[in-house]
Amino acid sequence: MAATGTEQQGKAYYVTTPIYYVNDAPHLGHAYTTVAGDVLTRWHRQRGEKVWYLTGTDEHGQKIMRTAEANGVSPQDWCDKLVEEAWKPLWEHLEIGNDDFIRTTEKRHTDRVREFVQDLYDKGEIYQGGYEGPYCVGCEEYKSYGELLDGEGEFEGQKLCPIHKKPVEMLKEENYFFKLSEYGPKLLEHYEQNPGFIQPESARNEVVNFVRQGLEDLSISRSTFDWGVKVPWDDKHVIYVWIDALLNYATAVGYGSDQEKFEGTFPANVHLVGKDILRFHAVIWPAMLMANGLPLPHRIAANGWLMVGGEKMSKSNLTGISPQQLTEHFGVDAYRWYFLRAISFGHDGSFSWEDFSARYTSELANDYGNLASRVAAMVGKYFGGALPEATSAGADEQAVREGLETAVAEADRRIGDELDFAGGIAAVFDFVKQVNGYLTEQAPWKVAKDDSAEAQARLATILYTAAESLRACAVLLNPVMPETSQKLWDSLGAEASLGALADQRVQDAGRWGLLPAGSTVTKGAVLFPRLED
């Protein structure tokens, strides 16, 4: 389990996404990881912790160079255009609250990369040698012969990358090598002593088995093209794009330039990565840090692939769906909610419009949205919009209070500590179902027909219980669905009495009775409108 902000004595809870390759516009897979990081960091902020959330773009390498050439522009112009017109606007659209956006072409990064690699060279960790073997430009990685696929059809007789399903290229060049092979025993010892270092368990087992087979030294430079960071002692070489890219996690938080910030942030509590880049993060990255005497991240969490029609979602497989295609139909908050609710983080998950539509209608519109709408309408109808006081609570209300306590504890543990977003969100929606069941059983619309003082006290208690439950739901779901949570917060009149929603602590959400009687409850716009066909 990663240390919390409190345990780190004021250090930031530091979360990163991969820095994404800008050879094309972002698709659902990129957004999935970035939304997960955003929800995780928002959750820790709402715990009251100091947080730092980093994302960015990986802009060097042969694939970027070739893509730019194919589009008739320079690599830098290609990167600038995509970052400013596609990547940054999407993160703003999806309400991503990143604290920094690092680009590997920025001087603050490239200068520090050269210094880091020079330090390794000075320590004797890097030597010159030659390499020949199959290389996938899409992965920017040399491949072993054993993992290649036999081509069929137009690729008959060729060897294919198992990820991109395209032919590899045979490369032979003089390179500089990092003594990765020497770090196998140290890495295995670290995995053994820190069983939560790689998650999920299946990913950990894969990495451990890979390292046990023995590591080869890593080529850390390329000499056949020049789009990259120059090797400081030999400008005929550029630094291997993965060495360059991995260092963003250090350069973006002050490595070599702002020691106070670096010590207050680094290393990361959580590196979120796709499982196809796990080895880079769980083998090469910690070995690099060990070699330069820097602390290792607390946890590397590999998410699974988003699948469409049985294929990993990607541009090359023609399954790359634009996030905006979904947000236009379902809304941004529902988009953020769906992928973390429907897919167990760390495992592959299949996406379909039908499943999204069904879950939206059932859980968001019918269960949650309808509950908020009904409660606001009844407080308006029976009490003029002023939240009544609960004076007649009994066993039924106690059951709701206990259900809320369970939901808060479960959601906080699962989302905040275990990165089990689906489980944490499910705990909140189980509570929403419980409150709906409570309202159905108590039937306040029937109780309201009785004018006796006893019945009116009962009616007031039922509606207060439901409204106070919604107050807690707004807090718990704010990291997941910030826009609709704010709408609900405003509808309950909570801002005036309790302050800003962002200032509410998730661990306090289960404290009963925080929403004061007399709060002005208004029926605002429908939280989750009915979907157009």
KACORWO-V123079 format. One record per residue. N is the residue number from 1. RES is the residue in three letters. OMEGA is omega in radians with two decimals (NA if undefined). Layout:
n=N res=RES omega=OMEGA
n=N res=RES omega=OMEGA
//
This chain:
n=1 res=MET omega=-3.13
n=2 res=ALA omega=3.09
n=3 res=ALA omega=3.09
n=4 res=THR omega=3.14
n=5 res=GLY omega=-3.14
n=6 res=THR omega=-3.12
n=7 res=GLU omega=-3.12
n=8 res=GLN omega=3.10
n=9 res=GLN omega=3.05
n=10 res=GLY omega=3.08
n=11 res=LYS omega=3.12
n=12 res=ALA omega=2.95
n=13 res=TYR omega=-2.91
n=14 res=TYR omega=-3.11
n=15 res=VAL omega=3.10
n=16 res=THR omega=2.87
n=17 res=THR omega=2.90
n=18 res=PRO omega=2.92
n=19 res=ILE omega=-2.91
n=20 res=TYR omega=-3.13
n=21 res=TYR omega=-3.00
n=22 res=VAL omega=3.06
n=23 res=ASN omega=3.11
n=24 res=ASP omega=3.13
n=25 res=ALA omega=-3.12
n=26 res=PRO omega=3.07
n=27 res=HIS omega=-3.05
n=28 res=LEU omega=-3.12
n=29 res=GLY omega=3.09
n=30 res=HIS omega=-3.09
n=31 res=ALA omega=-3.14
n=32 res=TYR omega=-3.13
n=33 res=THR omega=-3.07
n=34 res=THR omega=3.07
n=35 res=VAL omega=3.11
n=36 res=ALA omega=3.11
n=37 res=GLY omega=3.13
n=38 res=ASP omega=3.12
n=39 res=VAL omega=3.13
n=40 res=LEU omega=-3.10
n=41 res=THR omega=3.05
n=42 res=ARG omega=3.13
n=43 res=TRP omega=-3.14
n=44 res=HIS omega=3.01
n=45 res=ARG omega=-3.10
n=46 res=GLN omega=2.90
n=47 res=ARG omega=-3.10
n=48 res=GLY omega=-3.10
n=49 res=GLU omega=2.97
n=50 res=LYS omega=-3.00
n=51 res=VAL omega=2.98
n=52 res=TRP omega=-3.10
n=53 res=TYR omega=-3.07
n=54 res=LEU omega=2.92
n=55 res=THR omega=-3.12
n=56 res=GLY omega=-3.05
n=57 res=THR omega=-3.14
n=58 res=ASP omega=-2.88
n=59 res=GLU omega=3.12
n=60 res=HIS omega=3.04
n=61 res=GLY omega=-3.02
n=62 res=GLN omega=-3.10
n=63 res=LYS omega=3.09
n=64 res=ILE omega=-3.12
n=65 res=MET omega=-3.12
n=66 res=ARG omega=3.12
n=67 res=THR omega=3.12
n=68 res=ALA omega=3.14
n=69 res=GLU omega=-3.14
n=70 res=ALA omega=3.14
n=71 res=ASN omega=3.03
n=72 res=GLY omega=3.12
n=73 res=VAL omega=3.08
n=74 res=SER omega=3.10
n=75 res=PRO omega=-3.14
n=76 res=GLN omega=3.12
n=77 res=ASP omega=3.12
n=78 res=TRP omega=-3.14
n=79 res=CYS omega=-3.13
n=80 res=ASP omega=-3.10
n=81 res=LYS omega=-3.10
n=82 res=LEU omega=-3.13
n=83 res=VAL omega=-3.05
n=84 res=GLU omega=-3.06
n=85 res=GLU omega=-3.07
n=86 res=ALA omega=-2.98
n=87 res=TRP omega=-3.13
n=88 res=LYS omega=3.11
n=89 res=PRO omega=3.13
n=90 res=LEU omega=-3.14
n=91 res=TRP omega=3.07
n=92 res=GLU omega=3.14
n=93 res=HIS omega=-3.10
n=94 res=LEU omega=3.10
n=95 res=GLU omega=3.11
n=96 res=ILE omega=-3.07
n=97 res=GLY omega=-3.13
n=98 res=ASN omega=3.13
n=99 res=ASP omega=-3.13
n=100 res=ASP omega=3.07
n=101 res=PHE omega=-3.08
n=102 res=ILE omega=3.03
n=103 res=ARG omega=-3.05
n=104 res=THR omega=3.05
n=105 res=THR omega=-3.14
n=106 res=GLU omega=-3.12
n=107 res=LYS omega=3.14
n=108 res=ARG omega=3.11
n=109 res=HIS omega=-3.01
n=110 res=THR omega=3.12
n=111 res=ASP omega=-3.11
n=112 res=ARG omega=3.08
n=113 res=VAL omega=3.13
n=114 res=ARG omega=-3.14
n=115 res=GLU omega=-3.12
n=116 res=PHE omega=-3.12
n=117 res=VAL omega=3.08
n=118 res=GLN omega=3.11
n=119 res=ASP omega=3.12
n=120 res=LEU omega=-3.14
n=121 res=TYR omega=-3.13
n=122 res=ASP omega=3.14
n=123 res=LYS omega=3.13
n=124 res=GLY omega=-3.12
n=125 res=GLU omega=-3.09
n=126 res=ILE omega=3.11
n=127 res=TYR omega=-3.13
n=128 res=GLN omega=3.14
n=129 res=GLY omega=3.13
n=130 res=GLY omega=3.13
n=131 res=TYR omega=3.03
n=132 res=GLU omega=3.13
n=133 res=GLY omega=-3.14
n=134 res=PRO omega=-3.08
n=135 res=TYR omega=3.05
n=136 res=CYS omega=3.14
n=137 res=VAL omega=3.13
n=138 res=GLY omega=3.11
n=139 res=CYS omega=-2.97
n=140 res=GLU omega=-3.02
n=141 res=GLU omega=2.94
n=142 res=TYR omega=-3.12
n=143 res=LYS omega=2.99
n=144 res=SER omega=-3.11
n=145 res=TYR omega=-3.06
n=146 res=GLY omega=-3.08
n=147 res=GLU omega=-3.11
n=148 res=LEU omega=3.10
n=149 res=LEU omega=3.05
n=150 res=ASP omega=-3.12
n=151 res=GLY omega=3.08
n=152 res=GLU omega=3.11
n=153 res=GLY omega=-3.11
n=154 res=GLU omega=3.14
n=155 res=PHE omega=3.13
n=156 res=GLU omega=3.11
n=157 res=GLY omega=3.13
n=158 res=GLN omega=3.09
n=159 res=LYS omega=-3.04
n=160 res=LEU omega=2.97
n=161 res=CYS omega=-3.10
n=162 res=PRO omega=-3.13
n=163 res=ILE omega=-3.05
n=164 res=HIS omega=3.12
n=165 res=LYS omega=3.11
n=166 res=LYS omega=-3.07
n=167 res=PRO omega=3.02
n=168 res=VAL omega=3.10
n=169 res=GLU omega=3.07
n=170 res=MET omega=-3.10
n=171 res=LEU omega=3.03
n=172 res=LYS omega=-3.14
n=173 res=GLU omega=3.04
n=174 res=GLU omega=-3.09
n=175 res=ASN omega=2.93
n=176 res=TYR omega=-3.04
n=177 res=PHE omega=3.01
n=178 res=PHE omega=-3.06
n=179 res=LYS omega=-3.12
n=180 res=LEU omega=-3.07
n=181 res=SER omega=-3.11
n=182 res=GLU omega=-3.02
n=183 res=TYR omega=3.12
n=184 res=GLY omega=-3.14
n=185 res=PRO omega=3.13
n=186 res=LYS omega=3.11
n=187 res=LEU omega=3.14
n=188 res=LEU omega=3.09
n=189 res=GLU omega=3.13
n=190 res=HIS omega=3.10
n=191 res=TYR omega=-3.11
n=192 res=GLU omega=-3.09
n=193 res=GLN omega=-3.11
n=194 res=ASN omega=-3.04
n=195 res=PRO omega=3.12
n=196 res=GLY omega=-3.08
n=197 res=PHE omega=3.11
n=198 res=ILE omega=3.10
n=199 res=GLN omega=0.01
n=200 res=PRO omega=-3.09
n=201 res=GLU omega=-3.14
n=202 res=SER omega=3.11
n=203 res=ALA omega=3.12
n=204 res=ARG omega=-3.13
n=205 res=ASN omega=3.13
n=206 res=GLU omega=-3.11
n=207 res=VAL omega=-3.14
n=208 res=VAL omega=3.14
n=209 res=ASN omega=3.12
n=210 res=PHE omega=-3.10
n=211 res=VAL omega=3.13
n=212 res=ARG omega=3.14
n=213 res=GLN omega=-3.13
n=214 res=GLY omega=-3.12
n=215 res=LEU omega=3.02
n=216 res=GLU omega=3.06
n=217 res=ASP omega=-2.98
n=218 res=LEU omega=3.02
n=219 res=SER omega=-3.08
n=220 res=ILE omega=3.04
n=221 res=SER omega=3.06
n=222 res=ARG omega=-3.10
n=223 res=SER omega=-3.08
n=224 res=THR omega=3.04
n=225 res=PHE omega=-2.99
n=226 res=ASP omega=3.14
n=227 res=TRP omega=-3.14
n=228 res=GLY omega=3.13
n=229 res=VAL omega=-3.10
n=230 res=LYS omega=2.99
n=231 res=VAL omega=-2.96
n=232 res=PRO omega=-3.11
n=233 res=TRP omega=-3.11
n=234 res=ASP omega=-3.01
n=235 res=ASP omega=2.99
n=236 res=LYS omega=3.14
n=237 res=HIS omega=2.94
n=238 res=VAL omega=-3.10
n=239 res=ILE omega=3.12
n=240 res=TYR omega=-2.97
n=241 res=VAL omega=-3.13
n=242 res=TRP omega=3.06
n=243 res=ILE omega=3.07
n=244 res=ASP omega=-3.02
n=245 res=ALA omega=-3.09
n=246 res=LEU omega=-3.09
n=247 res=LEU omega=3.11
n=248 res=ASN omega=-3.11
n=249 res=TYR omega=3.09
n=250 res=ALA omega=-3.06
n=251 res=THR omega=-3.08
n=252 res=ALA omega=-3.12
n=253 res=VAL omega=2.93
n=254 res=GLY omega=3.11
n=255 res=TYR omega=3.09
n=256 res=GLY omega=-3.09
n=257 res=SER omega=-3.11
n=258 res=ASP omega=-3.01
n=259 res=GLN omega=-3.13
n=260 res=GLU omega=3.11
n=261 res=LYS omega=-3.12
n=262 res=PHE omega=-3.11
n=263 res=GLU omega=3.14
n=264 res=GLY omega=-3.08
n=265 res=THR omega=-3.03
n=266 res=PHE omega=0.04
n=267 res=PRO omega=-3.13
n=268 res=ALA omega=2.96
n=269 res=ASN omega=-3.12
n=270 res=VAL omega=2.88
n=271 res=HIS omega=3.02
n=272 res=LEU omega=-3.10
n=273 res=VAL omega=2.96
n=274 res=GLY omega=-3.04
n=275 res=LYS omega=-3.14
n=276 res=ASP omega=3.08
n=277 res=ILE omega=-3.09
n=278 res=LEU omega=-3.06
n=279 res=ARG omega=3.10
n=280 res=PHE omega=-3.05
n=281 res=HIS omega=-3.05
n=282 res=ALA omega=3.13
n=283 res=VAL omega=-3.05
n=284 res=ILE omega=-3.08
n=285 res=TRP omega=3.11
n=286 res=PRO omega=3.09
n=287 res=ALA omega=3.07
n=288 res=MET omega=-3.12
n=289 res=LEU omega=3.08
n=290 res=MET omega=-3.08
n=291 res=ALA omega=-3.12
n=292 res=ASN omega=3.04
n=293 res=GLY omega=-3.14
n=294 res=LEU omega=-3.12
n=295 res=PRO omega=-3.12
n=296 res=LEU omega=3.07
n=297 res=PRO omega=3.13
n=298 res=HIS omega=-3.03
n=299 res=ARG omega=3.03
n=300 res=ILE omega=-3.04
n=301 res=ALA omega=-3.11
n=302 res=ALA omega=3.04
n=303 res=ASN omega=3.14
n=304 res=GLY omega=3.13
n=305 res=TRP omega=2.93
n=306 res=LEU omega=-3.07
n=307 res=MET omega=3.01
n=308 res=VAL omega=-3.12
n=309 res=GLY omega=3.10
n=310 res=GLY omega=3.14
n=311 res=GLU omega=3.00
n=312 res=LYS omega=-3.13
n=313 res=MET omega=3.11
n=314 res=SER omega=3.10
n=315 res=LYS omega=-3.05
n=316 res=SER omega=3.11
n=317 res=ASN omega=3.12
n=318 res=LEU omega=3.11
n=319 res=THR omega=-3.12
n=320 res=GLY omega=-3.14
n=321 res=ILE omega=3.13
n=322 res=SER omega=3.07
n=323 res=PRO omega=-3.11
n=324 res=GLN omega=3.08
n=325 res=GLN omega=-3.13
n=326 res=LEU omega=-3.11
n=327 res=THR omega=3.09
n=328 res=GLU omega=-3.07
n=329 res=HIS omega=-3.01
n=330 res=PHE omega=-3.05
n=331 res=GLY omega=-3.06
n=332 res=VAL omega=-3.09
n=333 res=ASP omega=3.11
n=334 res=ALA omega=3.08
n=335 res=TYR omega=-3.14
n=336 res=ARG omega=-3.09
n=337 res=TRP omega=-2.93
n=338 res=TYR omega=-3.00
n=339 res=PHE omega=3.10
n=340 res=LEU omega=3.13
n=341 res=ARG omega=-2.97
n=342 res=ALA omega=-3.04
n=343 res=ILE omega=3.09
n=344 res=SER omega=-3.04
n=345 res=PHE omega=-3.08
n=346 res=GLY omega=-3.14
n=347 res=HIS omega=3.05
n=348 res=ASP omega=3.10
n=349 res=GLY omega=-3.14
n=350 res=SER omega=3.08
n=351 res=PHE omega=2.96
n=352 res=SER omega=3.09
n=353 res=TRP omega=-3.08
n=354 res=GLU omega=-3.14
n=355 res=ASP omega=3.12
n=356 res=PHE omega=-3.12
n=357 res=SER omega=-3.10
n=358 res=ALA omega=-3.14
n=359 res=ARG omega=3.11
n=360 res=TYR omega=-3.09
n=361 res=THR omega=-3.06
n=362 res=SER omega=-2.98
n=363 res=GLU omega=-3.08
n=364 res=LEU omega=-3.06
n=365 res=ALA omega=-3.04
n=366 res=ASN omega=-3.05
n=367 res=ASP omega=-2.98
n=368 res=TYR omega=-3.11
n=369 res=GLY omega=-3.13
n=370 res=ASN omega=3.08
n=371 res=LEU omega=3.14
n=372 res=ALA omega=-3.12
n=373 res=SER omega=-3.12
n=374 res=ARG omega=-3.09
n=375 res=VAL omega=3.13
n=376 res=ALA omega=-3.13
n=377 res=ALA omega=-3.11
n=378 res=MET omega=3.06
n=379 res=VAL omega=3.10
n=380 res=GLY omega=-3.07
n=381 res=LYS omega=-2.99
n=382 res=TYR omega=-3.07
n=383 res=PHE omega=3.04
n=384 res=GLY omega=3.11
n=385 res=GLY omega=3.10
n=386 res=ALA omega=-3.10
n=387 res=LEU omega=-3.10
n=388 res=PRO omega=3.12
n=389 res=GLU omega=3.12
n=390 res=ALA omega=-3.11
n=391 res=THR omega=-3.03
n=392 res=SER omega=-3.09
n=393 res=ALA omega=3.14
n=394 res=GLY omega=-3.06
n=395 res=ALA omega=-3.13
n=396 res=ASP omega=3.12
n=397 res=GLU omega=3.10
n=398 res=GLN omega=3.11
n=399 res=ALA omega=3.10
n=400 res=VAL omega=3.13
n=401 res=ARG omega=3.13
n=402 res=GLU omega=3.08
n=403 res=GLY omega=3.12
n=404 res=LEU omega=3.13
n=405 res=GLU omega=3.11
n=406 res=THR omega=-3.12
n=407 res=ALA omega=-3.13
n=408 res=VAL omega=-3.12
n=409 res=ALA omega=-3.11
n=410 res=GLU omega=-3.12
n=411 res=ALA omega=-3.11
n=412 res=ASP omega=3.13
n=413 res=ARG omega=-3.05
n=414 res=ARG omega=-3.10
n=415 res=ILE omega=-3.02
n=416 res=GLY omega=-3.05
n=417 res=ASP omega=-2.97
n=418 res=GLU omega=-3.08
n=419 res=LEU omega=3.07
n=420 res=ASP omega=-3.06
n=421 res=PHE omega=-3.12
n=422 res=ALA omega=3.14
n=423 res=GLY omega=3.14
n=424 res=GLY omega=3.11
n=425 res=ILE omega=3.11
n=426 res=ALA omega=3.13
n=427 res=ALA omega=3.11
n=428 res=VAL omega=-3.11
n=429 res=PHE omega=2.96
n=430 res=ASP omega=3.09
n=431 res=PHE omega=3.07
n=432 res=VAL omega=3.11
n=433 res=LYS omega=3.12
n=434 res=GLN omega=-3.14
n=435 res=VAL omega=3.06
n=436 res=ASN omega=3.10
n=437 res=GLY omega=3.10
n=438 res=TYR omega=3.14
n=439 res=LEU omega=3.14
n=440 res=THR omega=3.14
n=441 res=GLU omega=-3.09
n=442 res=GLN omega=3.08
n=443 res=ALA omega=-3.09
n=444 res=PRO omega=3.11
n=445 res=TRP omega=3.05
n=446 res=LYS omega=3.13
n=447 res=VAL omega=-3.08
n=448 res=ALA omega=-3.13
n=449 res=LYS omega=3.14
n=450 res=ASP omega=-3.07
n=451 res=ASP omega=-3.08
n=452 res=SER omega=-3.14
n=453 res=ALA omega=-3.13
n=454 res=GLU omega=-3.13
n=455 res=ALA omega=3.14
n=456 res=GLN omega=3.08
n=457 res=ALA omega=3.11
n=458 res=ARG omega=3.11
n=459 res=LEU omega=3.13
n=460 res=ALA omega=-3.11
n=461 res=THR omega=-3.14
n=462 res=ILE omega=-3.08
n=463 res=LEU omega=3.06
n=464 res=TYR omega=-3.14
n=465 res=THR omega=-3.14
n=466 res=ALA omega=-3.12
n=467 res=ALA omega=3.12
n=468 res=GLU omega=3.05
n=469 res=SER omega=3.12
n=470 res=LEU omega=3.07
n=471 res=ARG omega=3.13
n=472 res=ALA omega=3.13
n=473 res=CYS omega=3.11
n=474 res=ALA omega=3.13
n=475 res=VAL omega=-3.07
n=476 res=LEU omega=-3.09
n=477 res=LEU omega=3.14
n=478 res=ASN omega=3.09
n=479 res=PRO omega=-3.10
n=480 res=VAL omega=-3.06
n=481 res=MET omega=-3.01
n=482 res=PRO omega=-3.07
n=483 res=GLU omega=-3.13
n=484 res=THR omega=3.09
n=485 res=SER omega=3.10
n=486 res=GLN omega=3.10
n=487 res=LYS omega=3.13
n=488 res=LEU omega=3.11
n=489 res=TRP omega=3.12
n=490 res=ASP omega=-3.13
n=491 res=SER omega=-3.13
n=492 res=LEU omega=-3.10
n=493 res=GLY omega=-3.02
n=494 res=ALA omega=-3.09
n=495 res=GLU omega=-3.07
n=496 res=ALA omega=-3.05
n=497 res=SER omega=-3.04
n=498 res=LEU omega=-3.14
n=499 res=GLY omega=-3.05
n=500 res=ALA omega=3.14
n=501 res=LEU omega=-3.12
n=502 res=ALA omega=-3.12
n=503 res=ASP omega=3.12
n=504 res=GLN omega=-3.10
n=505 res=ARG omega=-3.12
n=506 res=VAL omega=-3.10
n=507 res=GLN omega=3.10
n=508 res=ASP omega=-3.05
n=509 res=ALA omega=-3.11
n=510 res=GLY omega=3.07
n=511 res=ARG omega=-3.00
n=512 res=TRP omega=3.02
n=513 res=GLY omega=-3.11
n=514 res=LEU omega=3.14
n=515 res=LEU omega=-3.01
n=516 res=PRO omega=3.00
n=517 res=ALA omega=-3.09
n=518 res=GLY omega=3.09
n=519 res=SER omega=-3.12
n=520 res=THR omega=-3.13
n=521 res=VAL omega=-3.14
n=522 res=THR omega=3.10
n=523 res=LYS omega=-3.13
n=524 res=GLY omega=3.11
n=525 res=ALA omega=3.10
n=526 res=VAL omega=-3.08
n=527 res=LEU omega=-3.09
n=528 res=PHE omega=-3.08
n=529 res=PRO omega=3.08
n=530 res=ARG omega=-3.08
n=531 res=LEU omega=2.98
n=532 res=GLU omega=3.12
n=533 res=ASP omega=NA
//
